[in-house]
């Protein structure tokens, strides 16, 4: 059975936890506020184990469900534990003060930075082009929710895609980790459209295959 550790307990963390449960995974949710993880476990059932930030990771797949501003410190804290694991960055590094650009230098991405900070992990970019509601419902505009996955390790991408497929979603290989640059631009565009109420937070971009 696949196991999933999610660091964070916000809306996206809860949605990804639901994907893990639907895919048959054991799910660990770690957060600064234990009550948030407890609430996710109460909603999703006994497959979810809440814990505190800093607890040992139990998952084969580790999801960083935190804002970009907290990413570096978190990766530094957990780098000794993520060697050989699939490490998934989901953030969109948007400048929240202006909503008018990304906080990473041109020619790189948050996920590529994570790969530099945790060189022994198999880093993926995923979930940043999907809203939480579409992960929970499994649908975008009547189509199956597709999670685009970028990364340099084929086995890690397959591991995550298999979990998504088991949960009734579609995991689609978007190429190497450098493609995270384009995924973060797509995530940025989607969020700015939703913030401006031009697309709903229950919708978003869908992939037709």
N, C-alpha and C positions, 0 to 999 in steps of 0.2 A: 504494500500500500504506500502510495506517495504521501509524504509529509510536508507540511507547509508552515513556515514561520513568518508571520507578518509583524513588522515593527511599525507601530502606529495603530491608532484605534479610531480614526476619523471615518468620514463617509466612504471614502474609497477603500480603506482597510476593511470595513464591514462588508462592502460589496465583494471584494476579492475573497474574503473569508467565506461568503456564501457560495462563490464559484468553487472554492476548494471543497466545501461540504458536498455540493452537488456532484463534484467529480470523484467523490469517495475518499478524499484525503483527510488525514488527521491534521488539524489546524491549531497552531499556537499563535496567540495574539499578545504581543508585548506592548505595554504603554506606560507612560509616567503615571497616569491616573488609572489604577487597577479597576475602578468601577466601570470605566468605559469598556474594557475587555470583558468584564463580567456581564455587562449588558449584551454584548455581541454573542457571548456564549449562551445567555438565557434565550436569545432570539433564535439561534441556529442549532442549539442542542449539544449533546455530550461529545460530539466530534471536535468541539472547540475547547481549548484549554487556555484560560487567561493567565497572564503573568505580568511581572513588572519589567520595565526597561532595565537592562543589565543582567537579567536571568540568562542562563545558557540557552543557546539555540537548539531546538530539537528537529527542525525541518531540513529535508534535503534541498528544498527550494526556499530561499530567503527573499522576502519582498520588502523593499524599503518604501513604506507608504507614509513618507514625511515630506514636508515642503523642502524646496531646494536650499533654503537658508540654514536648515539644520542637518543637511546631508553630510557634509565633511566631518563634523564632530561625531555623528552616528557611525559612519563607516570606520573612522579611526577607533572607536570604542569596540567595534565588532570584528575588525580585520583579523585578529588571531583566530577567530572561530569560523570564518567563511572560506578558508582555503579548501579548494576542491568542490565547493558547493555552487549551485546555480544561484546567482545574486541578481535580483530583478530591481531595476530602478524604474519608478513609475512617474517621477515628477515632471512637471513642466516648469522650467526655470524662468517664470515670467516676472518682470519687474512689477510688483503689485502696487507700487506707488503711482505708476503711470499707466499700467496696462498697455504699454506702447513699445514693448520690445522684450528680448530675452536677456538674462543676466550673465550668460556665458559668452566668452569671446567668439567672434565669427570663426568658423572653421573647426569648431569643436562642439561638444554637447555635455550635458550633465552626466550622461551614462559613460561617456569616454573619460570624464574626470573620475568617476567611481572606479573605472577599470585601472586607472593610474594609482588610486589610493589603495585598492585591494587587488594587487597583481596576481594573487594566487586563486582568486575566485573566477568563475565563469560568468561574466557580467552580461546581462541582457537588458534591453530597453523594451518595455511592454506596458500595456494598460493606459498609457498617457493619451491615447487618441480615443478613449472610450469614457463616457460619463458613468458615474456609479449606477444610475438608474438602468442603463442599458446592460450593465453587467448582471444586475439582479434579475431583470426581466428576460435576458438572453435574446432580446430583439431590438432592432433599430429599423423603424419604418417598415415593419413586416418582414424584415430579413434577419437571419441569425446574426447576432453580434459577433463581429470579427475583431480579434485582438492581433494587431500587428506586432511582430517580434523581430528585433534586430539584435544580432550578436555574432561573435566570431567562432563560437563553439557549437557545431551541429548537434551534438548529443544533448547539450543543455537546452537548445531551442526545441528539440524533439520532446524532451521531458516536459517542458511547459506546455507545448502544443497538445501533447497527449492528455494532460490534465484538463485543458480547456475543452478538447473534443469530448472527453468523458462527461463534462458538465453541460454539454449541449451547445457550446459556443464553437467558434472556429478560430484556431490558432494558425496564423498565416506568416510564413517566413518572409521578412522584408529585406533580408540581406545581412551584410556584415554590420558590426557595431557602429561604423561610420554613418550608416543610414539613420542612426538615432538623431542626427542633425535635422534631417527632413521630418522625422516623426515629431520632434519637439516643435518644429514650425507648424505642422498640422495641428498639434495640440493647442498651440498658441492661438491660431486662427479660430479654431472651434470654440475656445473659451471666450475670446473677444466677441464672437458672434452671439454666444449665449448670454454674456453679460449685457450686451446691447439689446437683448430680447428679440434677436432676429432668428434664432433657432431655440427650441426648448431644451432644458436640461434633461428631459426625458428622451431626447432624440440625438441628433448628431450625424456624423458621416457614416455611411454604410459601404461595404465592399460587395460588388456584384461579381460573381465568378461564373 
